[in-house]
Amino acid sequence: MTPALIALLVIALLVAYVLAKSVTIVPQAQAKVVERLGRYSRTLSPGLSLLVPFIDRVRATIDLREQVISFPPQPVITADNLQVGIDTVVYFQVTDPRLAVYGIANYITGMEQLTTTTLRNVVGGLNLEGALTGRDGINSQLRSVLDGTTGPWGLRVARVEIKAIDPPASIQDSMEKQMRADRDKRALILQAEGQRQSQITTAEGQKAAAILSAEGMKQAAILEAEAERQSRILRAEGERAALYLQAQGQAKSIETVFQAIHDGKPDQGLLAYQYLQTLPKIAQGDANKMWIVPSEFSKALEGLAKLGGADGEGGSWMDVGAGDGNGAARPAREMDTSDWFESQLPPAAAQPEAKIELTSIADTMPAVPSPAMPAVPEPPRQDGPPPPSS
């Protein structure tokens, strides 16, 4: 290879190197900080950019996307002198690449240390219970402090989250025992409350059942007494009506017999015959050991013999038909019995005592008023015997 060819190759390589140094490509969501002769020159945006070879150089390439950094657990002492391990996650974004390069040597390390110190300050004022239950407050305070402090670094802290708070093993065991005891206590309280409610409900049910049973027995006794009263009233009314009808029958019977006697115009012989029929009834009965024939008995026999024609003067009175005394026969009188069984009393179904209205037992158990005694209508009285029927 000749010296001229070697020199041409060297010049070509030098030109290619210079061209490579003068052209740079910035990817999307990134920025490059360019220095010229050791001083900040400009920030390159995404795309193709040209540089002055051997004068401009790219100091750093900054990622402009939101980044997530998870810090390892940090030992923190609470207000009740308990050491816990807290690990955090920080979401941030670079807003100014120049400040991120020249404002701090390493913004990741600076943010980690700032998060640790701020976390110790915030949690140091809380006890373990407050730290475990107040994570939202801790996150808000951490974000406020970090966002205000990292502003000069060209960073914006979006949010800070606490991943876990790990108390010591002994504290965890004690907390588990406490929670277990608290759960057992609440379970016993709920069980006792349930038993109390069950007993109260059972007692209330038994009370209501006893009240309803007593009310039912009371109502049954009232209805039974009312039924007995109505039964006695109706029975008495029936007996009264029966006696009244019996009296009417007897009156009708007496009236008929009396009228028949008057129509038949009885004489001395009929009376003597009736007298003879009555004598055997006197001897009836176990207590009658001896009885005396009255003196009128012989006279009655003599009169009866004369009426029978024993003296030969006339015929027997039994052979003579009924007449008016002049030999003419008396006409038979028709007997009217249409009003013998009439009663002036209303029927039993129409009487007010027979109408029993049963009151229903309501849910509120109202008192049952005692029913008033209805007035029993009296039958019409007759001073004398009823007039004879035509």
Protein Blocks (a to p, Z undefined) as FASTA:
>chain_A
ZZklmmmmmmmmmmmmmmmmmpccddehiacdddeehiafbdcdeddddddehkbccfbd
cdfbdcdddddddddddfkopacddddddddddfblklmmmmpmblmlmmmmmmmmmmmm
mmmmpcfklmmmmmmmmmmmmmmmmmmmmmmnopacfbdcdfbacddfklmmmmmmmmmm
mmmmmmmmmmmmmmmmmmmmmmmmmmmmmmmmmmmmmmmmmmmmmmmmmmmmmmmmmmmm
mmmmmmmmmmmmmmmmmmmmmmnopafklmmmmmmmmmmmmmgcjklmbdcddfklmmmm
mmmmmmnopnopaccfklpccdehnopacddddddfklmmgcfbdcfklpmklmccdddd
dfkopadddddddddddddddfbdcdddZZ
